[in-house]
């Protein structure tokens, strides 16, 4: 009974350390890249660049494993634009030692395209904010599902 209690406490301790490390050093960084030459009333293609740490990968938006959180980009509503669609790049098929099969992942650096329909009559710097929902794994372990916010400005000319 003591061994079971000690093992349980050890697991909780290690999980706590991993989560604390993850909060300090998230496995990815996000950067909003605005479209150039944007004008009111137009459809534009902005980007969210995702720089994934070399020891990690994130699941695609359509993972092949139940219970795994898919990657999902959410853009906050705005009075200046509507989100038409969001396109993820094609994932890379990689063999996972953790799951013992080939899975579709994103690794290294990816660029997610965000199609925004700008409202007529707007101009200036328009804030664009959102969140990437994802689950990151290394070749040894998977972290709990997480969210990473991003923010940026889209310049809209007259």
SEZA-25967 format. One line per 4 residues: for each residue x, y, z of N, C-alpha, C. Coordinates in Angstrom, 2 decimals, always signed. Each point is the difference from the previous one (the first is absolute). Layout:
N
X/Y/Z/X/Y/Z/X/Y/Z; ...
***
This chain:
158
+0.82/-1.19/+0.00/-0.82/+1.19/+0.00/+0.86/+1.26/+0.00; +1.09/-0.02/+0.80/+0.90/+1.15/+0.05/+0.65/+0.23/-1.37; +0.38/-1.10/-0.68/+0.64/+0.13/-1.31/-0.94/+0.66/-1.00; -1.29/-0.39/+0.05/-0.99/+0.60/-0.89/-0.18/+1.48/+0.28
-0.03/+0.38/+1.26/-0.15/+1.40/+0.39/+1.22/+0.80/-0.44; +1.18/-0.56/+0.23/+1.24/+0.69/-0.40/+0.05/+0.14/-1.52; -0.37/-1.04/-0.73/+0.01/+0.08/-1.47/-1.00/+1.06/-0.47; -1.17/+0.04/+0.60/-1.01/+0.99/-0.38/+0.48/+1.42/+0.27
+0.61/+0.21/+1.16/+0.54/+1.32/+0.33/+1.13/+0.39/-0.95; +0.83/-0.95/-0.36/+1.09/+0.27/-0.94/-0.55/+0.41/-1.36; -1.02/-0.69/-0.47/-0.62/+0.36/-1.29/-0.57/+1.41/+0.06; -0.70/+0.32/+1.09/-0.56/+1.35/+0.14/+1.10/+1.06/+0.04
+1.10/-0.31/+0.70/+1.12/+0.93/+0.09/+0.61/+0.26/-1.37; +0.26/-1.06/-0.75/+0.59/+0.13/-1.34/-0.96/+0.76/-0.92; -1.29/-0.32/+0.06/-0.99/+0.70/-0.83/-0.02/+1.48/+0.34; +0.09/+0.32/+1.30/+0.04/+1.41/+0.42/+1.23/+0.71/-0.51
+1.15/-0.68/+0.06/+1.24/+0.59/-0.54/-0.12/+0.27/-1.50; -0.56/-0.97/-0.74/-0.16/+0.17/-1.45/-0.93/+1.17/-0.31; -1.10/+0.10/+0.73/-0.93/+1.11/-0.25/+0.64/+1.33/+0.36; +0.76/+0.07/+1.08/+0.67/+1.24/+0.38/+1.02/+0.39/-1.06
+0.77/-0.96/-0.49/+0.97/+0.27/-1.06/-0.71/+0.47/-1.26; -1.12/-0.64/-0.34/-0.77/+0.34/-1.19/-0.53/+1.42/+0.09; -0.43/+0.42/+1.19/-0.51/+1.37/+0.15/+1.12/+1.02/-0.19; +1.20/-0.33/+0.46/+1.13/+0.92/-0.17/+0.50/+0.01/-1.43
+0.10/-1.16/-0.61/+0.57/-0.14/-1.33/-0.98/-0.75/-0.90; -1.00/+0.68/-0.55/-0.94/-0.72/-0.87/+0.74/-0.60/-1.19; -0.51/-1.12/-0.54/+0.71/-0.68/-1.08/-0.12/+0.69/-1.36; -0.66/+1.15/-0.03/-0.10/+0.72/-1.27/-0.17/+1.50/+0.23
+0.28/+0.76/-1.06/-0.19/+1.45/+0.01/-0.85/+0.36/-1.21; -0.85/+1.02/+0.17/-0.89/+0.44/-1.08/+0.32/+1.43/-0.40; -0.18/+0.28/-1.28/+0.21/+1.36/-0.51/-1.05/+0.27/-1.07; -0.76/+1.09/+0.16/-0.96/+0.42/-1.01/+0.74/+0.77/-1.09
-0.22/-0.39/-1.25/+0.63/+0.67/-1.15/-1.13/+0.60/-0.85; -0.13/+1.33/+0.01/-1.10/+0.62/-0.73/+0.19/-0.08/-1.51; -1.12/+0.10/-0.72/+0.05/+0.08/-1.46/+0.51/+1.38/-0.39; +0.70/+0.08/-1.11/+0.48/+1.31/-0.45/-1.01/+0.60/-0.99
-0.07/+1.31/-0.02/-0.86/+0.70/-0.96/-1.50/-0.20/+0.22; -0.41/-0.25/+1.23/-1.41/-0.27/+0.29/-0.84/+1.27/-0.16; -1.18/-0.17/-0.58/-0.94/+1.12/-0.17/-1.37/-0.42/+0.51; -0.75/+0.97/+0.50/-1.34/-0.25/+0.53/-0.86/-0.70/-1.05
-0.82/-0.93/+0.45/-0.91/-0.72/-0.89/+0.62/-1.20/-0.70; +1.31/-0.21/+0.15/+0.68/-1.10/-0.70/+0.11/-1.24/+0.87; +0.23/-1.12/-0.68/+0.37/-1.25/+0.67/+1.52/-0.02/+0.04; +0.56/-0.24/+1.17/+1.46/-0.03/+0.12/+0.44/-1.34/+0.58
+1.29/-0.31/-0.20/+0.60/-1.22/+0.54/+1.10/+0.39/+0.99; -0.35/+0.00/+1.26/+1.00/+0.20/+1.05/+0.53/-1.37/+0.40; +1.03/-0.03/+0.79/+0.61/-1.27/+0.42/+0.24/+0.01/+1.51; -0.02/-1.18/+0.57/+0.49/-0.20/+1.36/+1.13/-1.00/-0.13
+1.23/+0.47/+0.28/+1.16/-0.88/-0.06/+0.16/-0.70/+1.35; +0.21/-1.30/-0.07/+0.15/-0.82/+1.20/+1.40/-0.59/-0.03; +0.80/+0.39/+0.98/+1.38/-0.49/+0.12/+0.01/-1.02/+1.13; +0.10/-1.29/-0.37/-0.08/-1.10/+0.95/+1.41/-0.39/+0.44
+0.21/-0.07/+1.30/+1.31/-0.36/+0.54/+0.46/-1.33/-0.60; +1.31/-0.13/-0.20/+0.56/-1.15/-0.72/-0.30/-1.35/+0.65; -0.23/-0.04/+1.30/-0.26/-1.27/+0.67/-1.48/-0.40/-0.03; -0.85/+0.83/-0.58/-1.43/-0.24/+0.03/-0.62/-0.01/-1.39
-1.21/-0.53/-0.06/-0.87/+0.13/-1.16/-1.41/+0.17/+0.56; -0.90/+0.51/-0.84/-1.39/+0.13/+0.42/-0.86/-0.81/-0.96; -1.14/-0.47/+0.51/-0.90/-0.78/-0.83/-0.66/+0.88/-1.06; -0.35/-0.61/-1.12/-0.69/+0.72/-1.07/-1.41/+0.36/+0.46
-0.73/+0.68/-0.85/-1.38/+0.36/+0.33/-0.94/-1.20/-0.15; +0.52/-1.12/-0.53/-0.78/-1.24/-0.12/+0.85/-1.18/+0.47; +0.21/-0.11/+1.33/+0.85/-1.10/+0.49/-0.66/-1.35/-0.19; +0.83/-1.03/-0.15/-0.47/-1.35/-0.26/-0.21/-0.79/+1.30
+0.24/+0.61/+1.14/-0.07/-0.68/+1.29/-1.14/+0.61/+0.82; -0.85/-0.86/+0.56/-1.06/+0.50/+0.87/+0.59/+0.51/+1.31; -0.62/+1.05/+0.53/+0.45/+0.56/+1.27/+1.08/+1.05/-0.13; +0.53/+0.18/-1.20/+1.02/+1.01/-0.24/-0.70/+1.27/-0.50
+0.45/+1.14/+0.49/-0.61/+1.27/-0.40/+0.55/+0.45/-1.35; -0.88/+0.29/-0.96/+0.47/+0.51/-1.28/+0.47/+1.45/+0.13; +0.87/+0.41/-0.90/+0.40/+1.40/-0.06/-1.16/+0.79/-0.58; -0.23/+1.17/+0.58/-1.12/+0.84/-0.44/+0.37/+1.45/+0.24
-0.16/+0.83/-1.02/+0.28/+1.42/+0.12/-1.32/+0.75/+0.12; -0.13/+0.79/+1.04/-1.19/+0.81/+0.21/+0.39/+1.47/-0.10; -0.75/+0.77/-0.80/+0.24/+1.43/-0.13/-1.20/+0.71/+0.63; +0.30/+0.94/+0.89/-1.06/+0.73/+0.71/-0.82/+0.85/-0.98
-1.28/+0.11/+0.30/-0.89/+0.82/-0.82/+0.42/+1.45/+0.06; -0.32/+0.72/-1.07/+0.36/+1.41/-0.10/-1.07/+0.74/-0.81; -0.16/+1.26/+0.29/-0.90/+0.83/-0.79/+0.65/+0.45/-1.30; +1.28/-0.33/-0.19/+0.74/+0.44/-1.18/+0.09/-1.07/-1.09
-0.22/-1.25/+0.35/+0.14/-1.09/-0.97/-0.82/-1.20/+0.44; -0.18/-0.91/-0.95/-0.54/-1.33/+0.32/+1.02/-1.02/-0.47; +0.06/-1.12/+0.70/+0.90/-1.08/-0.38/-0.73/-0.84/-1.04; +0.57/-0.08/-1.21/-0.61/-0.79/-1.07/+0.36/-1.48/+0.17
+1.31/-0.26/+0.14/+0.45/-1.37/+0.24/+1.43/+0.01/+0.52; +0.39/-1.14/+0.56/+1.35/-0.19/+0.53/+0.55/-1.28/-0.62; +1.19/+0.09/-0.59/+0.61/-1.17/-0.66/+1.33/-0.36/+0.65; +0.06/-1.23/+0.49/+1.25/-0.54/+0.51/+0.79/-0.59/-1.17
+1.32/-0.03/+0.09/+0.79/-0.66/-1.05/-0.17/-1.52/+0.10; +0.53/-0.68/-1.00/-0.03/-1.46/+0.02/+0.94/-0.49/+1.09; -0.49/-0.90/+0.89/+0.89/-0.50/+1.05/+1.02/-0.99/-0.56; +0.99/-0.29/+0.82/+1.05/-0.96/-0.35/-0.32/-1.33/+0.66
+0.10/-1.08/-0.75/-0.22/-1.33/+0.57/+1.29/-0.46/+0.67; -0.10/-0.29/+1.32/+1.16/-0.37/+0.79/-0.35/-1.23/+0.84; +0.97/-0.92/+0.14/-0.22/-1.14/+0.87/+0.14/+0.45/+1.45; -0.99/-0.32/+0.83/+0.00/+0.37/+1.41/+0.37/-1.21/+0.84
+1.10/+0.14/+0.75/+0.38/-1.06/+0.94/-1.01/-0.09/+1.14; -0.59/+1.13/+0.36/-0.97/+0.02/+1.09/-1.24/-0.81/-0.38; -0.50/+0.18/-1.24/-1.23/-0.66/-0.43/+0.24/-1.23/-0.87; +1.27/-0.26/-0.35/+0.37/-1.19/-0.79/-0.68/-0.05/-1.36
-0.13/+1.15/-0.67/-0.59/+0.05/-1.33/+0.32/+1.33/-0.67; -0.25/+0.08/-1.30/+0.20/+1.25/-0.72/-1.18/+0.93/+0.25; +0.32/+1.25/+0.28/-1.01/+1.02/+0.28/+0.34/+1.28/-0.75; -1.00/+0.84/-0.20/+0.21/+1.29/-0.65/+0.25/+1.07/+1.05
+1.19/+0.61/-0.08/+0.43/+1.01/+0.96/+0.41/+1.27/-0.73; +0.10/+1.06/+0.78/+0.70/+1.21/-0.44/+1.25/+0.09/+0.84; +1.11/+0.35/-0.63/+1.25/+0.17/+0.71/+0.78/+1.14/-0.61; +1.03/+0.44/+0.70/+0.86/+1.10/-0.43/-0.81/+1.30/-0.10
-0.30/+0.42/-1.22/-0.70/+1.28/-0.20/-1.11/-0.20/-1.01; -1.19/+0.48/+0.34/-1.11/-0.05/-0.95/-0.63/+1.38/-0.08; -0.76/+0.20/-1.06/-0.71/+1.26/-0.20/-1.47/-0.33/-0.26; -0.87/+0.54/+0.84/-1.45/-0.21/-0.12/-0.58/+1.24/-0.69
-0.74/-0.21/-1.07/-0.58/+1.12/-0.75/-1.37/+0.34/+0.56; -0.20/+1.28/+0.26/-1.27/+0.50/+0.53/-0.59/+0.95/-1.05; -1.14/-0.40/-0.58/-0.67/+0.83/-1.00/-0.98/+0.92/+0.73; +0.28/+1.30/-0.07/-0.84/+0.99/+0.66/-0.71/+0.86/-1.05
-1.29/+0.19/+0.17/-0.78/+0.91/-0.85/-0.10/+1.31/+0.76; +0.72/+1.01/-0.50/+0.01/+1.31/+0.66/-1.31/+0.73/-0.29; -0.55/+0.62/+1.01/-1.24/+0.75/-0.17/+0.26/+1.29/-0.77; -0.98/+0.47/-0.76/+0.14/+1.29/-0.70/+0.14/+1.14/+1.00
+0.71/+1.03/-0.39/+0.08/+1.22/+0.81/+0.98/-0.04/+1.16; +0.79/-1.04/+0.11/+0.98/-0.05/+1.10/+1.37/+0.43/-0.53; +0.84/+0.49/+0.90/+1.38/+0.31/-0.36/+0.83/+0.10/+1.27; +1.31/-0.03/-0.17/+0.91/+0.09/+1.13/+0.47/-1.37/+0.47
+0.44/-0.04/+1.25/+0.49/-1.25/+0.58/-1.15/-0.73/+0.69; -0.31/-1.17/-0.50/-1.09/-0.81/+0.52/+0.59/-1.12/+0.86; -0.38/-0.11/+1.28/+0.53/-1.11/+0.81/-0.57/-1.34/-0.44; +0.87/-0.99/-0.03/-0.41/-1.39/-0.29/+0.55/-0.86/+1.14
-0.92/-0.64/+0.71/+0.37/-0.81/+1.16/-0.61/-1.39/-0.13; +0.67/-0.95/+0.59/-0.54/-1.35/-0.04/+0.80/-0.94/+0.87; -0.32/-1.29/-0.17/+0.61/-1.05/+0.80/+0.21/-1.24/-0.85; +1.14/-0.64/+0.18/+0.24/-1.31/-0.59/-0.22/-1.03/+1.09
-0.93/-0.93/-0.23/-0.19/-1.13/+0.89/+0.79/-1.16/-0.60; +0.74/-0.72/+0.84/+0.88/-1.05/-0.52/+0.35/-0.99/+1.09; +0.57/-1.12/-0.44/+0.61/-0.94/+0.93/+1.37/-0.33/-0.55; +1.01/+0.22/+0.82/+1.39/-0.21/-0.41/+0.54/-1.29/+0.61
+0.84/-0.68/-0.79/+0.66/-1.21/+0.47/+1.47/+0.05/-0.41; +0.81/-0.68/+0.79/+1.38/-0.27/-0.41/+0.04/-1.47/-0.40; +1.19/-0.52/-0.22/+0.08/-1.43/-0.34/-0.15/-0.88/+1.24; -0.12/+0.62/+1.19/-0.11/-0.76/+1.23/-1.33/+0.20/+0.74
-0.60/+1.18/-0.12/-1.21/+0.28/+0.76/-0.87/+1.04/-0.69; -1.25/+0.02/+0.39/-0.95/+1.01/-0.50/-0.39/+0.90/+1.15; -0.02/+1.29/-0.28/-0.43/+0.98/+0.99/-1.52/+0.11/-0.03; -0.60/+0.52/+1.05/-1.44/+0.18/-0.02/-0.40/+1.02/-1.08
-1.24/-0.07/-0.50/-0.46/+1.00/-0.98/+0.20/+1.40/+0.56; +0.30/+0.93/-0.90/+0.30/+1.36/+0.44/-0.53/+1.02/-1.00; +0.07/+1.27/+0.41/-0.39/+1.13/-0.84/+1.11/+1.04/+0.05; +0.30/+0.57/-1.16/+1.02/+1.04/-0.09/-0.62/+1.20/-0.71
-0.06/+1.17/+0.65/-0.59/+1.17/-0.66/+0.97/+0.66/-0.98; -0.57/+0.74/-0.94/+0.80/+0.84/-0.90/-0.74/+1.32/-0.17; +0.73/+1.02/-0.39/-0.62/+1.28/-0.31/+0.87/+0.72/-1.01; -0.63/+0.84/-0.77/+0.73/+0.78/-1.00/-0.88/+1.10/-0.55
+0.53/+0.72/-0.96/-0.72/+1.11/-0.63/-0.01/-0.21/-1.51; -1.15/+0.22/-0.59/-0.14/-0.01/-1.46/-0.19/+1.44/-0.44; +0.92/+0.49/-0.79/-0.11/+1.37/-0.52/-0.92/-0.02/-1.21; -0.99/+0.88/+0.02/-0.97/+0.12/-1.10/+0.10/+1.42/-0.54
+0.32/+0.08/-1.30/+0.13/+1.31/-0.65/-1.34/+0.50/-0.53; +0.02/+1.25/-0.42/-1.23/+0.60/-0.56/-0.24/-0.42/-1.43
***
